[in-house]
Amino acid sequence: MGESSQLTENTLVAEGLNFTEHQTTLTVSGNGILAQYVGLVMPGTDHRKFLCEVEVYTDDIAYLDCCHVLGPQPDSSSPAELVYGSPVNFPERPLDAVVNISVRVKAGANPAREVYTVTRVVTNASFPELTLECEENCDPGNTLQVKPLQLFIASEILGTTEFSLPEHPVGFPLQNWLLAKNASDRQLMIPSGVFQAEGFYTVRLSDVSDGQTRISEWRFRVYTNPSVPSADNGDFSEVCDLLPSDGISLIDKFCVQCKGAAAPDHRSDSSLH
């Protein structure tokens, strides 16, 4: 479920679904995801499933967008900050509602950048905020597969903490996350090569104390690595250029430019610095 017409780029909400012999309906929770597309992916090529009807329904709160829960943005608000007025559909903001907010910034011909944050409605504004920040591989709009991801807790811990992965793309083996994550009381480190499926991921930190739960999330997007076209006999001299052609290692900066490589943004040329 998600906003992309390419099903495998959307969030996986359920897997391993099976109908018993006499079962006629199957209900799956969307876990509060705001989605335009709903899809069913069947592995392999020798399977067929005939669906008579697919129904998508919501409750009153969980699937509403942030403007309905947090309130509308005033016309006079500055582009440099997010300001929300009073909610339009509720006398007050729904308790424990969680809103994921994404901001896309583009200046001139420069590549667009995306940042993400999560907001949760609580009863007491004095309840200290839980903050999850990044230490390595920190571009949420283009997190690299080939580098480890390291996050840390930048606020006070009140109780028991846990790291989870509530959002990941279709095709991502969740067991890879469970086996690879290295978590301590204040840090989380995921080795390189774990997040190989292209799409959005969300790491959630939960802190439970005296029956109350605080959460903080780090949402990021992973693209596939650029692929280089094949070369005869493994000779890439006609495909890739080294710029500059000579220099001193560890002192001079080099760039490998490969023509015809398929980059994440579908450009025909890619550079490796």
Summary of the structure (lengths in Angstrom):
residues: 273
radius of gyration: 22.4
end to end distance: 35.6
largest distance: 71.0
contacts: 614
relative contact order: 0.12
helix: 6%
strand: 30%
